[in-house]
Amino acid sequence: MSNQKYAITEWHDTQDILNRLNNLVKSPLRTIKHEKMEKYLTYFYTKCNKSKALIEKAKQFIPGGVQHNLAFNYPFPLAVKKAEGAYLWDVDGNRYIDFLQAGGPTLLGSNYEPVRQKVIELIENCGPVIGLFHEYELKLAEIINKHMPSVEMFRMLASGTEADMAAIRIARTFTGKRKIIKMGGAYHGWSDQLVYGLHIPWTGSFEAHGIPAGCYADTQEFFSNDVDGLSKLLEKNASEGGTAAVLIEPIGPESGTHPLFKDFNKKVRQLCDKFETLLIFDEVVSGFRMGMGGAQGYFDVKPDLTVFGKIIAGGYPGAGGVGGRRDIMACLASGVEGTKKRAYVGGTLSANPLSCAAGYYTILEIEKTDAAIKAAQAGNKLCAGLQALIDKYELPFVVYNQGSICHLESSGLMFVDIRQPDFMQQIVQRKHMLEKMGAAYMAEGLITLAGSRLYTSMADTDDIIDEALDKFERVFQDI
């Protein structure tokens, strides 16, 4: 490991977490008492009338009335008016502790003023998009390389989905091979080839329709932590033209929801070297949250390509990119001619001055303030407090964290075994339980990601975490 400071001082006991998650998914559901759930739902219908009216109007023009997959829709989505630091305010004036943090990019806290001022300055002098080169493109690439030396060259894109699409296209162009292997349950955006085995391993296209089956022909998956299974798949592919890349989230599928053993990434690196396959790290969530060197620095594993998103523009739009070895990234040379062997990507708004400036100053501020470490300390305090509450109320829930990426598993939805005859019923029941838990948290003033993931930020002081734990306790005592 490099001499950089990392947000995590000690990796969690993976086997213990896996054992507890296994017990959770086998246990009867423990959910909110019916009469208490009615109390929480009353909150929405009496305190959130403006949100409800806006959503009802939006349904006339927007499918489902909301654009964001991260939005909690039960009993209806909230409309937000203000975001600052650790808090969100809805259009009715209700204040919430924000553990969604837009899905993770606002490590500094929402609407962080030093970055905001730099973005305003740029807009006043240049404008958000120009279609030609701007110096901030170079500044951003340089500062990423400074902290993640494996990213010898970097190409800015508009989203993490685009970056993953580009990464597998580069891998195929460079290697001349077709197969892409991902971990079951991992999320790598919503492109046709990668929205496969989403959230729950081996569910195939269960959550994504309208995609021809042929799009999945060269996408394969293996269980997280199953090094032997990956080895056998690579060996099989070797006799059929080989594998272009193994694409993984280095902290575990779905942002660490399926936790990995600490030595897993090194073993995957060794297998990729053995089978002449590229290793792609999807650091959309872990990049800079794990520390300035990302997960690759923490685990001391050098991927061939790294995918970025979310934080790469500091919560501003246009947040995506891919970087890696110079010879591999040469496949992405831009311009009218480019290279002879070219993986074509584009986008009018990609690498716009606003996004690059926001990303550059965000990374500078994360470095200057030790934001990842402060956010991780908040995550540690939050999870320790949640564990104490779980023990106090004798609940089967499982809580753990990778620094500021916190997991609170109450239903075990993503651990349903699809080999069980009642797996579909289990998915429906456990999903609805999560909806109820998320609604209860929200009614108490807590915004979470799908009721099971919480991102802490530098803005989460000890007082805010204590306030949050009081709110969680009020929910737990109603179970």
N, C-alpha and C positions, 0 to 999 in steps of 0.2 A: 504494500500500500504506500502511496506517496505521503509526503509530509504535510499534505493539506489537512485542515480540520474538517471532521465529518460530524454530521448531525446525530449519528448513532454511535454510541460508545461500545455497545455490545449487541450482537445479533440475537434475536429472540430464540427461545427453545422451540424449534419448529415441530419436533415430534410431539411435544406436549400440546401445542396448539392444534395440530392435526387430530390428536386423540380427542380433545375436547370438542372440536367441530364434528367429529364422527359421532360422538355421544349426543350432541345437540340435534343432529338431523334424525337420530333414532328416537329422540324423546318426544312426548306429546307436546303440541304447541302450547305455549304459555303466553296468552295475549291479554289485552285490556278487558277488564270486566265490562259487561254490556252497558250498565247504567253509567259507568265512568266514561265510556266511549261516547255516549249521548251528550255528556257534558262537554267533551272536547269538540264534538261536531257543532254544538250550539255556539261555541266561540266563533267559528267561521261564519255562521249565518247571522250573527248579531254584531260582530266586530270587524267583519271584512266585506261589508256590503259593496263598497266601491270596486274592490277586486272582482267580486262576483259579477257585477254589472259589466265591467270591462271585458271579462272573459266571455260572457254571454254574447256580447256584441262581436267580439273577435271570432267566435265560432262561425259567424256568417262569412268571414273572409279568410280564415286560417284553419286548416284541418285540425280539429280537436280544440281549437282556440288558443294554442300555444305552440311556439316554434322549437322549444328546447327540450331535448331528451332528458336533461337533468332536472326539469321542473317536476315538482311533486303535484300530482293531479287529483288527489283525494282529500276532501270532497270536491275541490276545484283549485286550480293554480292561484297563487297570489301574484298580484301585480306590484312590482317594486318601484319606488320613486327615488330612493336615496341609498347610496352605499358609501360607507366611510369606515376605515379601520377594521374593527372586528364586528361591525353592526350593519344590518340592513333595515330599512324602513319601508313598509308597504304604503300604498296610496291612501289607506285609511289612517295612517299615522302610527301604526303599531311597530314597535321596535323588536328586532330579533338578533340573537347572537348568530353570526354567520359562520357555520362550519362547512358550508358548501364551498365558499371561496371560489365561485365560478368553475368548480371542478378542479381547482388546484393551482391556477396560475398566479394568484395574488398572494404570494408568499410574504410580501411586505405589508399586507393588509390592503383593503380596497381603496382605490383612488388615492394612492400614496403621493403626497404633495410634491416632493422633489422630482419625481418622474413626470407628474402631470405638468409641472412648470416647463420642463424641457420639451414636452410634446407641444404645448401651447406656443412656445418660442419657435419651434420648427414650422408649425402651421402658419404663423404670422409672417415668416420669412420665405417659406418655400411652397407650402401646400402639401397635402397628404400623399399625392401621387404625381409622378412626372413621366414615367415610362422610359427614363434613361438612368444611367448610373448615378448614384449619390454616395458620398463619402461614408455615410453611416452603414452602408452595406459592408464595407471593408472593416470598419470599426467593430461591428458585431461579429464578423467572422474571426477577427483577430482575438477578441476577448474570449470567445468560445474555445479557440485553439489554445489559448493561454492556460485555461483550466482543464480542458480535455484534450491532451496532445494527440489522441487517436484521430481527432477531427482535423486532419491536415488541410482539408478543403471543405467548404460549407456552401450549400445552396439554399437560399431562403425560399419558402413556399407559403401558401396561404392557410394551411391547416395541417394538423397531425395526420388526418386521413390522406391528404395529398402526399405528405412526406412518406408514409408507409407505401403508398402506391408507387412512388418514385423509387424507393429503396429496393423493392422486389424487381422492378423493371431494370434498375442498374445491375442488380445481381445476375439476372438472366442475360443481360447484354455482355457483361464482363466474363461470365463463366461459360456461356453457351449452353447452359443447362436449364431445365424447365421447372423442376419440382421445388415447391416452397413448403417447409415444415414449420408449423406453429404449435404452441401449447394449447390444448383444449381449455376453453373457458377464457382465453385471452382476448382482449379488445385491441384491435389495430385499425380502428376507423371503420367506415361503412362501405368501402369499395366492394365491388362484386366478388373479387377473389378472396377477400380477407374477412368478410362478415360471415364467418363460418365457425361453428362450434362456439358461439358467442355466449359468454357468461357461464353456461353450464356445459362441461365437456361432453363431446359426442352427440350434441343435439343438432349438428349439421346446419341446415337452413331453417331450423325451427322458428327463429326470430326474424328472418329476412326473406321476403317473398318478391316475386317479380324478377328473379334472377335465373337465367337459363342454367340448367344443370351443368353444361359444359364449362361454365366459368369456374367450377370447383374441381375440374378434372386434375389439375396439378397442385391443388392445395391439400396438404395432409396435416394430421395432428397427432400429438402424443400427450400422455398424462404428465402433468407437472411432477418433477422429481424422479420421473421414470427414465433414468439414464440408459438402462438396458433396452427399454422399448425404443428410445431414440436411436440407439446404436443399430438395432435390428432393422429399423426403417431406413436408415442411411445405407446399410449394407444391401438391402433389397433394391433401393434406388440405384446403387452403384452398378448393378447388373442391367439397368434399364436406362442408362444415360446420365445418371448422377443427380445430385441435389444442388440447386443454385444457392440456396440459403436456408439457414435455420433462423427464424425470427422469434424473439422472445422478449417478454417484459422481465428485466433482470431481478425485480423484486417479487415476481410471481404474477400469474395471470390476473387480469382485471385489477390492476393497480395494487397487487399484493394480497388480494382477497384469498387466493390460493397460495399460501406461504411456501417459500422454498428453503431448502437446506443451504447453509452458507457456502458450501463447496460446490454447489450445483453448477454455477456459471463456469467455473474453471473446468469442470468435467465436460461441459458442452463445448467449450473452446477447444479442448483436446480432441474431441470427436470431429469437430469441424476441420481441424488441421489434418486429421487422419484421412478424412474422406474428401479433402480438397473442396470444402464447402464454405461459403462466406457466413460469418456470424453477424447478425444484425441485432443490435439492442434498441428496443423501443423505449426511449427515455422521456417520453411525453410527460409522464407524471414524476418520475424519479430525478430527471435532470434538474440540478441545482437544489432540489428539495432534500436530497440525500447529502448535500454538501456541494462545494463548488466543482468537484470532480465528478459529480453524478454517481450513479450506481457502479459504473465501470471503475471509477477511482476507489470507491469503498471496497469493492470485491477484488480489486487489482486484476481485472480482466480487460484485455484490449479487444474490443469488437472491430470488425472490418468496416462496418457502417453503423451510424447512430441516427436514430430518428428523434426529432424534437417537435414540440408543439406547445400549446398553452403558455408556459412561462417564457418562451423565446421572444414574445412581444410584451411580456409583463402584464398580461390581462387586456392589452389592446388588440384590435382586430389584426388579421394577417399573421397568425401565430403558428408557423410550421417551418420545418426545414430538415434537411438530411446532410450528413457530413461523414467523412471517413478518409481512408487511405487515398493518397494523391493519384495513384494509377487507376484506382477504381472510380473515383469521382471524375476523372477525365472524361468518362462516358457522358457526363452532363454538361459539357462545354456548351455555352450559349452562342448566340449570334446567328447570322444567316447561314454560314457554312457549318460551323461546329466541327466535330470529329467525324472520321469515316465510320466508326462504330459508335453510334449515338443512341442513348436512351432519351427520347424527346420528352421534355416537360415544359410547361409554360404557365402563363397567367399574368394578365395585365396588372393586377394588384399585388402580385408576389414581389417581395423585397422592396416595397414602397418605403419612402423615407420615414413616414410616421412609424410604421411597425419596427423598422430597423433601429431608429432612434430610441423608441420605447424599450426595445429589448436590450440595447446597449446600456442605457442608463439604469434599467432594472438590475441587470447583472452587476453593474458597478455598485449599486446600492446594497445588493445582497452581500457582496464581498465586504463592503465597508462596514456594514452594520452587524455582520454575523447572523443574518436573518434566519438562515436554515437552522442554526444551532438554537436560537431563541424559540423558533417555532417548534422544534423538536422537544425542547424542555417543556413547552406548553402541552404538547402531545403526550409526553410522559406523565405529566401531572393529571391530565384529563383521564388517561387510561387507568392510572393507579386509583383515581377516585371512582371511576366506573366499576372497577373490579371490587372495590370495597362495598359498593352498593349492591352488586350482584351477589356477593357473599352474604351481605346483611339480609337480603330478601330471598335468599336461597333459590336463585334463578339459574337455569342451565345456560344462560347467555355466555358468549365468548367475546372477550375484548383483548386486543393486542394492537401494536403499532410498529410501523417502520418510520421512526422519527415523527414527523408531522403528518404522516399518512396513517390515520387511525381507523380501526375496524371494530364495529359493534354488531356482532352477529346474534340476532335474536330468533330468526326463523330457519336459518340454514338453507335458504332458497338455492344458493349457487352450489350446494353440495348434494343435491338430490341425485340419487343413482338411477339413471334412466334404464337400467337393467331390471328394475323392480316393476312389477305389473301395474302398480298404481301410481307410476311416476308422474303422469299428467295431472292427476288429481292432487298429488303432493305439490306440484309446481303452482297450481291455481290457489290452493289453500295457503301456502307459505307466502306467495306474492301478496295476497290480500292481507295477511297478517302484517307484512312489512308496510303496506299502505296505511294500515291503522296505527302502527307504531309511529310512522313518519308524521301522520296527522296529529297525533298526541304530542309529539315533540314540538311541532310547529305551534300548536295551540298554547304551549308553555313558553314559547318564545325562542325556539331553537330551530335553525335551518340546517338540515343534514342532506347528504347525497343518498337518495333512495332509502332513507331510514336506517342505513347500515354502514355508511362511511362518513368520516369527519376529517376535514382538513383544518389544521391549526395554522396560524400565521404569526408573524412577529408581533402583531397587534394584540395577541391574546395574552394579557397580563395575568398574574396570579388571581387578581380580583375577578376578572372575567371568567376564568376557569372555575373559581369557587361559585360564582353566580350560576354558571352552566350546570354544575353538579347538583345544586339545589333544585334546578328545574328537572333534571333527569330523575332525581329522587322522587319528585312528585308524580312522575309517570310510573316509575317502578313500583311504587307502593299501591298503584291501582291495578296491578297485574294479578 
